[in-house]
Amino acid sequence: MSVLYMIRHGQAGTRERYDSLSDLGAEQARRLGNYFRSQELNFDAIFSGSLARQRATAEAAIPGANVIVDPGWNEFDLAQVYAGYAPHLAAADDDFRREYDEMQASIEASRGAHSHPVHRKWNDCDKKIVRAWIESRYEYDGESWPVFVARIHAALDRLVAQIGEDDTAILFTSATPIGVCAARTLELDDARAMWLAGVLMNGSFSSLRIRGSEMRLFTLNNAPHLDRPDLRTFR
């Protein structure tokens, strides 16, 4: 039986520079690596998506590691979803238009301050835009939810094909890909992957146990290394 540890990247940057790690995100990743070493966990294969925040988490946790990079593990592009869906939602929903304008004003007023709530919380505007994307509610020329899910399933299949039947592997990715993998093992409706993704802390680890074509979710959202409240973040 092989084991796959799936890591959500550390806390990212602000909304304008989300594909980066904050200082706290780098600390979360270092603590993760220290925890694995304290448990004498060695990895036969190390994987990562190609996003900067994913690769930076891998480097901080396991410095100098030989990382197999697969962009199939990248998170969906929230900025692209906003660009495609926000005009439609703003035209159809006065509350969304107001919330969106307030969010943009908060981003401007924050002046890039990492601790500002606009950068650290999913707001109603975010939830509405992602729900509309998952439901494929409007015409959209970006990556759809079904295509995204298929991409993650294909990446998981590629990863499993590259590891031995008794290997321990580690993957540095993002919340939604982990949610999609967990949902697949539980045979849940795909959209419920977002429920699972929503509980994952930055720098947490989840794990799958794999035997042949059988995959089982073994742990979800573990964070013993994040032992102070200020280390436990969700965005």
C-alpha positions as CSV (number, residue, x, y, z in Angstrom):
1,M,0.0,0.0,0.0
2,S,1.3,3.4,-0.9
3,V,0.6,6.6,1.0
4,L,0.2,10.1,-0.5
5,Y,0.5,13.2,1.7
6,M,-1.3,16.2,0.2
7,I,-0.2,19.6,1.4
8,R,-2.1,22.8,1.1
9,H,0.3,25.6,0.4
10,G,1.1,28.1,3.2
11,Q,-0.7,31.4,3.5
12,A,-0.5,33.2,0.3
13,G,0.0,36.9,-0.5
14,T,-2.6,39.6,-0.8
15,R,-5.3,39.4,-3.5
16,E,-3.2,41.5,-5.9
17,R,-0.2,39.1,-5.4
18,Y,-1.9,35.9,-4.4
19,D,0.5,33.6,-6.1
20,S,3.3,34.0,-3.5
21,L,3.8,33.1,0.1
22,S,3.4,35.5,3.0
23,D,6.1,35.5,5.7
24,L,3.6,33.5,7.8
25,G,3.0,31.1,4.9
26,A,6.8,30.4,4.7
27,E,6.9,29.7,8.5
28,Q,3.9,27.3,8.2
29,A,5.8,25.4,5.5
30,R,9.0,25.3,7.6
31,R,7.1,24.0,10.6
32,L,5.5,21.3,8.4
33,G,8.9,20.1,7.2
34,N,10.3,20.1,10.8
35,Y,7.3,18.1,11.9
36,F,7.8,15.4,9.2
37,R,11.5,15.1,10.1
38,S,10.6,14.8,13.8
39,Q,8.3,11.8,12.8
40,E,11.2,10.4,10.7
41,L,9.0,10.5,7.6
42,N,10.9,10.1,4.3
43,F,9.4,10.5,0.9
44,D,10.1,8.4,-2.1
45,A,8.7,11.0,-4.5
46,I,7.9,14.7,-4.1
47,F,5.4,16.4,-6.3
48,S,4.1,20.0,-6.7
49,G,1.9,22.1,-8.9
50,S,3.7,24.8,-10.9
51,L,2.2,27.8,-9.1
52,A,4.8,29.9,-7.2
53,R,3.0,29.5,-3.8
54,Q,3.0,25.7,-4.2
55,R,6.6,25.4,-5.2
56,A,7.7,27.9,-2.5
57,T,5.9,25.7,0.1
58,A,7.7,22.6,-1.1
59,E,11.1,24.4,-1.0
60,A,10.5,25.8,2.5
61,A,9.3,22.4,3.8
62,I,11.9,20.2,2.1
63,P,14.9,22.4,1.0
64,G,16.8,21.3,-2.0
65,A,14.4,18.4,-2.8
66,N,14.0,17.0,-6.3
67,V,10.5,18.0,-7.0
68,I,8.4,16.6,-9.9
69,V,6.4,19.6,-11.1
70,D,3.0,19.0,-12.7
71,P,0.8,22.0,-13.6
72,G,-2.2,19.6,-13.4
73,W,-2.1,20.3,-9.7
74,N,-2.6,24.0,-10.0
75,E,-5.5,25.7,-8.3
76,F,-8.3,27.1,-10.5
77,D,-7.8,30.7,-11.4
78,L,-10.1,32.8,-9.2
79,A,-9.1,36.0,-10.9
80,Q,-10.1,34.6,-14.3
81,V,-13.4,33.4,-12.9
82,Y,-14.1,36.9,-11.6
83,A,-13.2,38.4,-14.9
84,G,-15.6,36.1,-16.7
85,Y,-18.5,35.9,-14.2
86,A,-18.5,39.2,-12.3
87,P,-20.1,41.2,-15.2
88,H,-23.0,38.7,-15.4
89,L,-23.6,38.5,-11.7
90,A,-23.4,42.3,-11.3
91,A,-26.0,42.7,-13.9
92,A,-28.3,40.1,-12.4
93,D,-27.8,40.7,-8.6
94,D,-27.8,44.1,-7.0
95,D,-26.4,42.7,-3.8
96,F,-23.5,41.1,-5.6
97,R,-22.7,44.4,-7.4
98,R,-22.6,46.2,-4.1
99,E,-20.5,43.6,-2.4
100,Y,-18.1,43.5,-5.4
101,D,-17.7,47.3,-5.3
102,E,-17.1,47.2,-1.6
103,M,-14.5,44.5,-2.0
104,Q,-12.6,46.5,-4.7
105,A,-12.7,49.6,-2.4
106,S,-11.3,47.5,0.5
107,I,-8.5,46.2,-1.7
108,E,-7.6,49.7,-2.7
109,A,-7.8,51.0,0.9
110,S,-5.7,48.2,2.3
111,R,-2.7,49.3,0.3
112,G,-1.4,45.7,0.2
113,A,-1.5,45.2,4.0
114,H,-1.2,41.4,4.5
115,S,-3.3,41.4,7.6
116,H,-6.3,43.3,6.2
117,P,-9.5,41.2,6.3
118,V,-10.2,41.6,2.6
119,H,-7.1,39.5,1.9
120,R,-7.7,36.9,4.6
121,K,-11.4,35.9,4.4
122,W,-13.7,34.4,1.8
123,N,-16.5,37.0,1.6
124,D,-20.0,36.7,0.2
125,C,-18.8,38.0,-3.1
126,D,-16.3,35.2,-3.4
127,K,-18.8,32.5,-2.5
128,K,-21.4,33.8,-5.0
129,I,-18.8,33.9,-7.9
130,V,-17.5,30.4,-7.2
131,R,-21.0,29.0,-6.8
132,A,-22.0,30.4,-10.2
133,W,-18.8,29.0,-11.7
134,I,-19.4,25.5,-10.3
135,E,-23.0,25.6,-11.7
136,S,-21.7,26.8,-15.1
137,R,-24.4,29.4,-14.9
138,Y,-23.0,31.7,-17.7
139,E,-21.1,31.4,-20.9
140,Y,-17.4,31.3,-20.0
141,D,-14.3,30.9,-22.1
142,G,-12.0,30.0,-19.2
143,E,-11.6,26.6,-17.4
144,S,-15.0,25.3,-16.3
145,W,-15.6,23.4,-13.1
146,P,-16.1,20.1,-14.9
147,V,-12.9,20.6,-16.8
148,F,-11.0,21.6,-13.6
149,V,-12.2,18.4,-11.8
150,A,-11.2,16.3,-14.8
151,R,-7.8,17.9,-14.7
152,I,-7.3,17.1,-11.1
153,H,-8.4,13.5,-11.6
154,A,-6.0,13.1,-14.4
155,A,-3.1,14.5,-12.3
156,L,-3.9,12.1,-9.5
157,D,-3.9,9.2,-11.9
158,R,-0.5,10.3,-13.3
159,L,0.9,10.7,-9.8
160,V,-0.2,7.2,-8.8
161,A,1.3,5.7,-11.9
162,Q,4.7,7.2,-11.0
163,I,5.0,5.8,-7.5
164,G,5.6,2.3,-6.3
165,E,3.1,0.2,-4.5
166,D,4.9,0.7,-1.2
167,D,6.1,4.2,-1.7
168,T,5.4,7.3,0.5
169,A,4.9,10.4,-1.6
170,I,4.1,14.0,-0.9
171,L,2.3,16.5,-3.0
172,F,2.3,20.3,-2.6
173,T,-0.9,21.8,-4.1
174,S,-3.9,23.9,-3.1
175,A,-7.2,23.5,-1.2
176,T,-9.6,22.7,-4.1
177,P,-7.4,20.0,-5.7
178,I,-7.2,18.3,-2.3
179,G,-11.0,18.6,-1.9
180,V,-11.5,17.1,-5.3
181,C,-9.2,14.2,-4.5
182,A,-11.0,13.6,-1.2
183,A,-14.4,13.8,-2.8
184,R,-13.3,11.2,-5.4
185,T,-12.3,8.7,-2.7
186,L,-15.6,9.2,-0.9
187,E,-17.6,9.0,-4.1
188,L,-19.2,12.3,-3.4
189,D,-20.9,14.6,-5.9
190,D,-18.1,16.7,-7.3
191,A,-19.5,20.0,-6.1
192,R,-19.1,18.9,-2.5
193,A,-15.4,19.0,-3.0
194,M,-15.6,22.7,-2.2
195,W,-17.0,21.8,1.2
196,L,-14.0,19.7,1.9
197,A,-11.6,22.4,0.5
198,G,-13.2,25.1,2.6
199,V,-12.0,23.5,5.9
200,L,-8.4,23.1,5.0
201,M,-5.9,25.3,6.8
202,N,-2.8,26.7,5.1
203,G,0.1,24.3,5.5
204,S,-2.1,21.4,6.6
205,F,-1.7,17.9,5.4
206,S,-4.2,15.3,4.3
207,S,-3.4,11.7,3.2
208,L,-4.6,9.0,0.9
209,R,-3.8,5.3,1.1
210,I,-3.6,3.7,-2.3
211,R,-3.6,0.0,-3.3
212,G,-3.9,-0.6,-7.0
213,S,-6.9,1.3,-8.3
214,E,-8.4,1.7,-4.8
215,M,-7.9,5.0,-3.1
216,R,-9.0,5.8,0.4
217,L,-9.0,9.1,2.3
218,F,-7.1,8.4,5.5
219,T,-6.7,11.8,7.1
220,L,-7.9,15.3,6.4
221,N,-6.7,18.7,7.5
222,N,-4.0,17.6,10.0
223,A,-2.0,20.5,11.5
224,P,-0.1,19.4,14.7
225,H,2.8,21.6,13.7
226,L,0.5,24.7,13.7
227,D,0.4,24.8,17.5
228,R,-0.5,28.5,18.0
229,P,-3.8,30.2,17.0
230,D,-1.9,32.8,14.9
231,L,-0.4,30.0,12.8
232,R,-3.8,28.6,11.8
233,T,-5.1,30.4,8.8
234,F,-7.5,29.6,5.9
235,R,-6.5,32.1,3.3
